[in-house]
Amino acid sequence: MNFIILTVVFFFTITCQCQTNELTTDEFQELKFGGISLSEIKEIKGDSVSFQNLFSKADIIKTGEEPAYWINLISSDYDVYFQGDVKDSCGVVLDSQLIYFKILNGSLNLYMKGYNLAVGDNVSVLKDFNMLTYEDGTKRYVFKLGSQVIRVNFNQKTDIITSLEYVYYH
């Protein structure tokens, strides 16, 4: 009986192994999108003018206030989303957080763990890292530090990177 219990525990442990890759605080500080550090991008706090001074001009700028103030900047190169709800007495949002940054094409790259990754690159450069497989069979590389995640999405037939994403799960 003990053998059966140990066997079940062993197989459960094997099948539940974490398939994400942990980033250290230092590695996270070194992340760069298009040569701009993630911390610099976060410091923009949703200011569309400051953001567009660092990156190409957004083709579409959407804003809203439900469930909290948000701004979405979209170009052919990126899709970026800030959200916040701290306003001053004039109604100006003071503290928007970067929630999402997605690189859509090869004109921007992501520097991470010593690699410069771009849409259109072969994902094989990440072969030494764990790959996450979802229940539907979708695969991607996921790197995380706490509730902040970097996702490397790729075409499973060609192994070509299709997008690079930063997501903050708050």
C-alpha positions as CSV (number, residue, x, y, z in Angstrom):
1,M,0.0,0.0,0.0
2,N,2.8,2.4,0.9
3,F,4.4,1.6,-2.5
4,I,1.2,2.6,-4.3
5,I,1.0,5.9,-2.4
6,L,4.6,6.7,-3.0
7,T,4.2,5.9,-6.7
8,V,1.2,8.2,-7.0
9,V,3.0,11.0,-5.2
10,F,6.0,10.5,-7.4
11,F,4.0,10.7,-10.7
12,F,2.0,13.7,-9.4
13,T,5.2,15.5,-8.7
14,I,6.6,14.8,-12.1
15,T,3.5,15.9,-14.0
16,C,3.2,19.1,-11.9
17,Q,6.7,20.4,-12.4
18,C,6.8,24.1,-13.0
19,Q,7.3,24.9,-16.6
20,T,8.0,28.5,-16.2
21,N,11.5,30.1,-15.8
22,E,12.2,32.3,-12.8
23,L,14.0,35.6,-13.3
24,T,16.2,37.1,-10.6
25,T,15.6,40.7,-9.6
26,D,18.9,41.6,-11.3
27,E,17.8,39.8,-14.5
28,F,14.5,41.6,-14.4
29,Q,16.2,45.0,-14.0
30,E,18.2,44.2,-17.2
31,L,15.1,43.7,-19.3
32,K,14.9,46.1,-22.3
33,F,12.3,46.6,-24.9
34,G,13.7,48.2,-28.0
35,G,16.8,49.2,-26.1
36,I,14.7,51.0,-23.4
37,S,14.8,49.4,-19.9
38,L,11.5,48.2,-18.4
39,S,12.0,50.5,-15.4
40,E,12.2,53.5,-17.8
41,I,9.0,52.4,-19.5
42,K,7.3,52.0,-16.2
43,E,8.4,55.5,-15.1
44,I,6.4,57.0,-18.0
45,K,3.2,56.0,-16.0
46,G,1.0,56.2,-19.0
47,D,2.1,59.6,-20.4
48,S,1.5,59.1,-24.1
49,V,3.9,61.9,-25.2
50,S,6.8,60.6,-23.1
51,F,6.1,57.1,-24.4
52,Q,6.1,58.2,-28.0
53,N,9.4,60.1,-27.4
54,L,11.0,56.8,-26.6
55,F,9.3,54.6,-29.2
56,S,7.6,55.2,-32.6
57,K,4.4,57.3,-32.8
58,A,1.3,55.4,-31.8
59,D,-1.2,54.9,-34.6
60,I,-4.1,54.5,-32.2
61,I,-4.4,55.9,-28.6
62,K,-7.4,54.7,-26.7
63,T,-8.4,55.9,-23.2
64,G,-11.1,55.1,-20.7
65,E,-12.0,55.2,-17.1
66,E,-13.7,51.9,-16.4
67,P,-12.8,50.0,-14.2
68,A,-10.0,52.5,-13.6
69,Y,-8.3,55.1,-15.8
70,W,-6.4,53.3,-18.7
71,I,-4.5,54.2,-21.8
72,N,-3.7,51.8,-24.7
73,L,-1.1,52.9,-27.2
74,I,-1.0,50.8,-30.4
75,S,1.3,51.0,-33.4
76,S,2.5,48.4,-36.0
77,D,5.4,47.8,-33.6
78,Y,3.8,47.5,-30.2
79,D,0.6,47.3,-28.2
80,V,1.0,48.9,-24.7
81,Y,-1.5,49.3,-21.9
82,F,-1.2,51.4,-18.7
83,Q,-3.8,51.5,-15.9
84,G,-4.1,53.6,-12.8
85,D,-6.6,55.4,-10.6
86,V,-4.7,57.9,-8.5
87,K,-5.7,61.4,-9.7
88,D,-4.8,64.9,-8.5
89,S,-7.3,67.6,-7.7
90,C,-7.5,68.5,-11.4
91,G,-8.3,65.0,-12.4
92,V,-4.9,64.2,-13.9
93,V,-3.9,60.6,-13.4
94,L,-0.7,60.5,-11.3
95,D,0.2,56.8,-11.0
96,S,-0.6,54.6,-13.9
97,Q,1.1,51.2,-14.0
98,L,2.4,49.4,-17.0
99,I,0.2,46.4,-17.3
100,Y,1.0,45.1,-20.8
101,F,3.7,45.6,-23.5
102,K,3.6,43.4,-26.6
103,I,6.2,43.6,-29.4
104,L,4.4,42.9,-32.6
105,N,7.1,42.8,-35.2
106,G,10.9,42.6,-35.7
107,S,11.5,46.4,-35.5
108,L,11.8,46.2,-31.7
109,N,13.6,43.5,-29.7
110,L,13.5,42.2,-26.2
111,Y,16.8,41.9,-24.3
112,M,16.6,39.2,-21.6
113,K,19.0,36.9,-19.9
114,G,21.8,37.9,-22.4
115,Y,19.6,37.3,-25.5
116,N,18.3,39.8,-28.0
117,L,15.0,38.3,-29.1
118,A,12.9,39.7,-31.9
119,V,9.7,38.7,-33.7
120,G,10.9,36.6,-36.7
121,D,13.8,35.0,-34.8
122,N,13.9,31.2,-34.3
123,V,12.9,30.3,-30.8
124,S,15.6,27.6,-30.7
125,V,17.9,30.0,-28.9
126,L,15.7,29.4,-25.8
127,K,16.1,25.6,-26.0
128,D,17.9,25.5,-22.6
129,F,14.8,27.0,-20.8
130,N,11.6,25.3,-19.8
131,M,8.7,25.6,-22.2
132,L,5.2,25.9,-20.9
133,T,2.5,23.7,-22.5
134,Y,-1.1,24.6,-22.0
135,E,-4.0,22.2,-21.9
136,D,-5.0,23.1,-25.5
137,G,-1.5,22.2,-26.7
138,T,-0.3,25.8,-27.1
139,K,3.4,26.2,-26.2
140,R,5.3,29.3,-25.1
141,Y,8.3,30.2,-23.1
142,V,7.4,32.1,-19.8
143,F,9.8,33.9,-17.6
144,K,8.6,35.5,-14.4
145,L,9.4,37.4,-11.3
146,G,6.5,37.4,-8.9
147,S,3.4,38.7,-10.7
148,Q,5.4,40.1,-13.7
149,V,5.8,37.8,-16.7
150,I,7.6,37.8,-20.0
151,R,6.0,35.5,-22.6
152,V,7.7,34.4,-25.8
153,N,5.1,33.3,-28.3
154,F,6.0,31.3,-31.4
155,N,4.6,29.4,-34.3
156,Q,4.8,25.7,-33.3
157,K,5.2,24.6,-36.9
158,T,8.1,26.9,-37.9
159,D,9.5,27.7,-34.4
160,I,9.5,31.4,-35.4
161,I,8.8,34.0,-32.6
162,T,5.4,35.7,-33.3
163,S,5.3,38.1,-30.4
164,L,7.1,39.1,-27.1
165,E,5.0,40.2,-24.1
166,Y,5.4,41.7,-20.7
167,V,2.4,41.3,-18.5
168,Y,1.8,42.5,-14.9
169,Y,-0.9,40.5,-13.1
170,H,-2.1,42.8,-10.4
